[in-house]
Amino acid sequence: MKYQIEHTNKFHYETSVDQSMNHIRLKPRSDECQRVLAYRSEISPVSVIKEHVDVWGNHVETFFIPEKHKHLTVKTISTVSIQKSPFIDMIRYSDEMKQIFHSELFRKHYLAYLNETPYTFMYKEQIDLLTKNVGDPTDPIQFSIDLMRYVHNTLFYNTTTTDVNTKAHEAWPLQGGVCQDFAHIMIAVLRGNGIPARYASGYLYIGEDSALVGDAATHAWVEVMVPGVGWTGLDPTNNVEALENHIRIGTGRDYADVSPLQGVYRGGGQNLDVSVSVTLLEE
């Protein structure tokens, strides 16, 4: 699958602002299943961009705007090729996988994805209840699939129930939210049962006549570390494995590690308009 993605963020400030410092994480990742064929970012007002890769392997662009401005536009255009094959339903949790999963080396290596974070914090009673409702967690592969289905069937997708600062323990009693909330809740339960899980951010191609949701802006899903196999994407918002329709930008412990835009400025309030377009170029 080959896609072109256009992502535009337009900031409108109430008064002129100056000394604006910004970080963006909008360049898709290249790995064994996904390849970036082209990428460019356009900043207005024009600014010099410095690039680096953060500790989680995400591409970060930083730019500073010293002059006063009332508008800021960040537009990125990406061309990405993806080749993935569904497999998680075909995997059986073998004795060899179990030995890896329970080894001290495995636990230490993925410790960052086993610890709770502010966004993924849930009370023990909440985690215990979800675990009980989902089923036996001793098979981490099947439990992850069942948990994805349970979160999808239990939570109601609603863009007004939560906001970008909502934590997992706050979203769960509301029984609703957006993809960010679905992902944080699922990660909290996985980590609470000793299963390494990380937050994935990117784009979703829904195509025509699709029941998938979450393409209006950047999308979020969960990646589970399957012993001996690697990171496997599961999308609780849509109850599907993250395959050819999911274009990955970044991964981290939670939303804070992969926030697409972060910045500070001196001035008044702001409004943000976001538009994302994902076009299928080749199947």
C-alpha positions in Angstrom: 0.0 0.0 0.0 1.3 3.4 -0.9 -0.1 6.6 0.6 0.2 10.4 0.4 -0.6 12.3 3.6 -1.1 16.0 3.9 -1.4 17.3 7.4 -2.0 21.0 8.1 -2.1 22.8 11.5 -3.1 26.4 11.6 -2.7 28.4 14.7 -4.5 31.7 15.1 -3.4 33.9 18.0 -5.6 36.5 19.7 -2.8 39.0 19.8 0.6 39.1 18.2 3.0 36.7 19.8 6.8 36.5 19.6 9.7 34.2 20.6 7.8 31.1 19.5 9.7 27.8 20.0 8.1 24.7 18.6 8.7 20.9 18.2 6.9 18.7 15.7 6.8 15.0 15.4 5.0 14.5 12.0 7.5 12.5 9.9 6.4 8.9 9.5 8.9 6.2 10.7 10.8 3.9 8.4 11.3 0.3 9.5 10.9 -3.3 8.3 7.2 -2.8 7.5 7.0 0.9 6.6 9.1 3.1 4.3 9.1 6.8 3.9 9.5 7.6 0.2 9.2 11.4 0.5 8.7 14.0 3.2 8.7 17.7 3.6 7.5 20.3 6.1 6.5 23.8 5.3 6.5 26.4 8.1 4.9 29.9 7.8 6.4 32.3 8.9 9.5 30.8 7.4 11.9 29.4 10.0 15.1 27.4 10.1 14.4 23.8 11.1 16.8 21.6 13.1 16.2 17.8 13.2 17.0 15.0 15.6 15.8 11.6 16.7 14.5 11.3 20.3 15.2 8.6 22.8 12.1 6.7 21.5 13.3 6.7 17.9 10.9 9.4 16.8 11.9 12.1 14.2 11.7 15.6 15.8 11.9 18.9 14.0 12.5 22.1 16.1 12.1 25.6 14.9 12.2 29.1 16.5 10.3 32.2 15.2 11.7 35.4 16.8 9.5 37.9 15.0 6.0 38.9 16.0 3.2 36.9 14.3 -0.5 36.3 14.6 -0.7 33.1 12.6 1.4 30.0 12.4 1.0 27.3 9.8 2.7 23.9 9.9 2.1 21.7 6.9 3.7 18.3 6.2 3.4 16.2 3.1 4.5 12.5 3.2 4.6 9.6 0.8 4.7 6.3 2.6 4.8 2.6 1.5 3.5 -0.1 3.9 3.7 -3.8 3.6 2.3 -5.8 6.5 0.6 -9.2 6.8 -2.0 -10.1 9.5 -0.6 -12.6 11.8 -1.5 -12.1 15.5 -4.6 -14.3 15.4 -2.4 -17.1 14.0 0.2 -16.9 16.8 0.1 -19.5 19.6 1.7 -18.8 22.9 4.4 -21.5 22.9 6.6 -22.7 25.8 9.5 -20.9 24.2 7.6 -17.6 24.2 6.6 -18.2 27.8 10.2 -18.6 28.8 11.2 -15.4 27.1 8.3 -13.5 28.6 9.1 -14.5 32.1 12.8 -14.0 31.8 14.6 -11.2 33.8 16.3 -10.0 30.6 13.0 -9.5 28.8 11.5 -7.6 31.8 14.5 -5.3 32.2 14.7 -4.6 28.5 11.1 -3.4 28.2 10.8 -1.9 31.7 9.9 1.6 30.2 6.8 0.0 28.7 5.8 -1.8 31.9 5.8 1.2 34.3 2.7 3.4 34.6 2.9 7.0 33.4 0.6 10.0 34.3 -1.5 9.4 31.1 -1.7 5.6 31.6 -2.4 5.6 35.4 -5.4 3.7 36.5 -6.4 2.6 40.0 -5.8 -1.0 40.9 -9.5 -1.6 41.4 -10.1 -0.4 37.8 -7.4 -2.6 36.4 -8.6 -5.7 38.4 -12.2 -5.2 37.2 -11.2 -4.9 33.6 -8.9 -7.9 33.8 -11.7 -10.0 35.4 -14.1 -9.0 32.7 -11.7 -9.7 29.9 -10.4 -13.1 31.0 -7.2 -15.0 31.8 -4.1 -12.9 31.3 -1.6 -15.8 31.5 -1.6 -15.9 27.6 -0.5 -12.4 26.8 -1.3 -12.7 23.1 -4.9 -13.8 23.5 -5.5 -11.5 26.5 -4.3 -8.5 24.4 -6.7 -9.4 21.6 -9.6 -9.9 24.0 -8.8 -6.7 25.8 -8.8 -4.8 22.6 -12.2 -6.1 21.8 -13.5 -5.4 25.3 -12.3 -1.8 25.3 -13.8 -1.3 21.9 -17.2 -2.7 22.9 -17.3 -0.9 26.2 -16.2 2.6 25.4 -18.2 4.9 23.2 -16.3 7.0 20.7 -17.1 10.6 21.4 -14.9 13.7 20.6 -16.5 15.8 23.3 -16.3 13.5 26.3 -12.6 14.0 27.0 -9.8 16.4 26.1 -6.1 16.0 25.3 -5.2 16.2 29.1 -7.6 13.4 30.2 -5.9 10.4 31.9 -6.9 6.8 31.7 -8.4 6.6 35.2 -10.5 9.6 34.3 -11.7 8.4 30.9 -12.7 4.9 32.1 -15.6 6.1 34.4 -16.9 8.3 31.5 -17.1 5.1 29.3 -16.2 7.2 26.3 -13.5 9.3 24.6 -11.3 9.3 21.6 -8.6 7.1 20.3 -6.1 8.5 22.7 -8.3 7.4 25.7 -8.9 4.0 24.2 -5.2 3.5 23.8 -4.2 4.7 27.3 -6.8 2.5 29.0 -5.7 -0.6 27.1 -2.1 0.2 27.9 -2.8 0.6 31.6 -4.5 -2.8 31.8 -1.7 -4.5 29.8 1.0 -3.1 31.9 -0.9 -3.8 35.1 -0.8 -7.5 34.0 3.0 -7.4 33.2 2.6 -7.1 29.4 4.9 -4.6 27.8 2.8 -2.1 25.8 3.5 1.2 24.1 1.5 4.1 22.6 1.6 4.5 18.8 0.6 7.6 16.9 0.0 8.1 13.2 -2.5 8.3 10.5 -5.5 6.0 9.6 -6.7 5.4 6.0 -10.4 4.5 6.1 -11.1 4.3 2.4 -14.7 4.3 1.1 -17.6 2.7 2.9 -15.4 1.9 5.9 -16.6 1.5 9.5 -13.2 2.7 10.8 -13.1 5.9 12.8 -10.3 8.2 13.8 -9.0 9.8 10.5 -9.9 13.4 11.2 -6.5 14.1 12.8 -3.7 11.9 14.0 -4.8 8.5 15.2 -3.6 6.4 18.2 -3.4 2.7 18.9 -1.4 0.2 21.0 1.6 -1.9 20.3 2.2 -5.0 22.3 5.5 -6.8 22.6 5.0 -10.4 21.6 7.9 -12.5 22.8 10.1 -13.7 19.9 8.0 -11.8 17.4 8.2 -8.1 18.1 5.9 -5.1 18.4 2.4 -5.8 17.2 -0.2 -3.1 16.7 -3.8 -3.4 18.0 -6.3 -0.6 17.5 -9.0 -0.7 20.3 -10.9 2.2 18.8 -11.7 0.1 15.7 -11.1 -3.5 17.1 -8.6 -4.3 14.4 -5.0 -5.2 14.1 -2.9 -2.2 13.0 -1.8 -3.2 9.5 -1.8 -1.6 6.1 -4.3 1.1 7.0 -2.2 2.4 9.9 0.6 4.7 9.1 3.0 5.1 12.0 4.6 8.4 13.0 5.9 7.6 16.4 5.8 5.5 19.5 6.4 6.1 23.2 5.2 5.4 26.7 2.1 7.5 26.2 0.7 10.5 24.3 3.3 12.9 25.9 6.1 11.1 24.2 4.6 11.4 20.7 2.6 14.6 20.8 2.6 15.9 17.2 3.1 19.5 18.1 4.6 21.1 21.2 5.6 24.7 21.7 5.9 27.7 23.9 5.4 31.4 23.0 4.9 34.8 24.6 1.5 36.2 24.0 -2.3 35.6 24.4 -4.6 32.8 23.6 -4.8 30.7 20.5 -7.1 28.6 18.3 -6.0 25.6 16.3 -7.5 24.2 13.1 -6.3 20.8 12.0 -6.9 19.0 8.7 -5.5 15.6 7.6 -5.9 14.0 4.2 -4.7 10.4 3.5 -4.8 9.4 -0.2 -4.3 5.9 -1.4 -1.8 6.0 -4.3 -1.2 2.3 -4.9 -2.6 -1.0 -3.5 
